[in-house]
Amino acid sequence: MTSAPKLLLSSVAKGDVLPSLRYSVTATTVVLGAMASRDWRPMHHDKDFAVERNGLPDIFLNTPNQAAWFERYVTDWTGPHGRLGRVTFRMKGSVFPGDVMELYGVVDDVVIDRVGCGWAQLSVVLRVGDEEKTTAVVRVALPVDESDNPWRRRTDQWRP
């Protein structure tokens, strides 16, 4: 069995563009995300409620579901040795079944902190068509060399 290749901090530079991720959203995508996060609010699983009571076109992705998509996007890029430190995002619009969401990212900064942990800061955008639905800033730890693994860092060695 071979291990997954490590994305090392030294192979990442400011301005690098991450590969995009396209995903066709279905009602199942929306409902399973709401269930996984125990969000029982009906606008995430009951189309009649969303349309008739809230005046929306359909059910829509909830906040934890969108957070999970950002996390997946970043960790697909980093591989198993990347460790999320912080994700902040701003939702500007809803994502509905039938939408094709696309996630795009760019590296804003690459640094090694005072305890030797390597960090990449990313700007990530979730778009549907030409419309930005959500923007995020992500801080992710990457190994600084082959022997480093951010997942082994604890207490004073982990400062996200």
N, C-alpha and C positions, 0 to 999 in steps of 0.2 A: 504494500500500500504506500503510495506517495503522498506527501503532505502538500497542501495548497501553497503556491508560491506567496511569498510575503511582498506586499507593497511597502517598500522602505521609504522613509522620509526623504532620503537623498535623491529619490527618483521623482519627487514632486516639486513643482516650482510655481511661484505666483504666476497667475494667468493661465495655468493649465485648464483645459476644458474637459469635464467628465463626460463619458458617453451618456447619451440620453436614454431614458426609459419611457416607453409608450405602453399604456395599458387601457384596454376597453372596459369601462366601468359597467357593471350590470347591477340589477337589483340585489342579486346574491352578494356581490362585493360590498354593497352598502349595509345590508342586513347582517352579514357575518361579522363585519367590523364593529357594528353596534353591539352585537351579542358578545363578542370577545371582550369588549370593554365594559360590559354590563350597563350599557346605556339603553334603558327601556323607554325613552321618550319616543312617542309614536311617530314623530316626523322622520325618524330614521328607519322605520319598518312598515308603516301604514300609509300607503299612497293616498287613500281617501282622506285621512286626517291631514296629511301634508298639503293636499290640493284644496280641499273644501274648507278646512279650518284655518290653515295658515296662508292660503293663497299662493302656494308654491307650485312649480311645474311637476314636482315629483318628490320622492324621498331623496335624501342627500347624505354624503359622507359626513360623519361626525368628527369632532376634533381629534380624539385618540386614533381614529382610523387614518386620518391624514398624517398624524405624527408617525404612525407605523410605516406609511409609504415613504416618508422622508428618511426614516431609519433604514428601511430596506435599500433605498436608492444609494445611500452613502456606504452601507456595509457591502453591497454588491460590488462597489468600486474598491473598497479597502481590502476585501477578503476577510478571513476569520481573525486576523491579528489586529484589525482596526478596532478601536474602542471609543464609542461615543462619549464625549465629555459633557457636551451641552448642545441643546437644540432650542432655538427660539424661532417662532414663526408668527406671521401675521396673515390671517385669513381675510381675503378681500371679496370672495364670492364663493358660491356653492358648487359642488361637483355632483352631478346627477347621473342616474343610469342612462346609458346611451352616449355619454361623453367619452371621448378618448383623451385621457389625461397624459401629459408628457412632463417628465421631470428633467430639468437641465441644471448643471452646476458648473461653477468655476472656482478655482483656488484663489482666495484673496490674500493669504499669508501663510508662511511656513516658518515655524520657530521651534527652538529647543528651550524649555523653561529651566529655571534655576536648579531643579532636581534631575535634569537630564531627560525628561520626557519630551518626545517629539510631537508637535501639533500642526495640523493643517486646519486653517479656517476656510470655510466654503460659503459661497452664496448659492442657494438652491431656489429654483422657481418651479412651481407646479402650474402648468398652463393647460387650458382647454382651448384649442384653436389658437387665436392670437391674444386671448384674454388671460392675464395673470390672475389666477385664483388664489394662490398662496405663495408667499415668499418666506424663506428661512435663512438663518445664519446657523451654521453647524461648526462646532469645534470637535475634531476627531483626533485621537492619539494614534500615531503610527510608529512602528518600530524604527529606531534610529540605526540599527544594524541587525545582522542575522541573529545575534544572540538575544536581542531585546524582544520582549513581549509585553505590551501595555497591560494585558490582562493579569500579569503577575504583580503589578504595582499595587501597593496597599498604603494606607494611612499617609505618612509624610512623603511618600513617593508618588502619590496620586493627587494632583491639584487641578481638577477640571475647571 
